[in-house]
Amino acid sequence: MKLKRVQPQNIDSLLENLNCNSDKLIETAVLNRLRSNWVDIIGPVYCNQTYPNKYYNSTLWIRVTHPAYKMELSFMEKGLIFQINKLFNRKLVHKINCSIGEVSGNYSVKKEDQGTLEGKENLLSIVDLETDKETKERLIKLVKKFK
């Protein structure tokens, strides 16, 4: 079987043949990468209450399950934009809009070893200031649960 030689083509013409444009491809790629890294970006508290729904024209639309989450994300907007742009090593997101509705994502949060005191010296120094023995023991148990 003889292979047919194909002439090189511009990526835009290939995408046009597939009824897709480069902007749509970039938007889809950005959204897919955001969704796969969502737990690390938004954190374990918000990951199952929020969902990166749409990315267009440097704006990320996030769907949230409750108005309280919408308000909290508005306070976190600058930090989220920083985290997202850090993930891509360039400024892709300039603004975040939130809407209330059903969220599609069901992200599992990785359970790490939370039973040690390693790396928690600052918290332990605060616990050491406590004079009541029972309260001190409870605080140490609480510190062990922190990441």
Buried (B, 14 or more C-beta within 10 A) or exposed (E): EEEEEEEEEEEEEEBEEEEEEEEEEEBEEBBEBBBEBBBEBBBBEBBBBBBBBEBEEEEBBBBBBEEEBBEBBEEBBEEBBEBBBEBBEEEBBEEBBBEEEEBEBEBEEEEEEEEEEEEBEEBEEEBEEBEEEEEBEEBBEEBEEEE
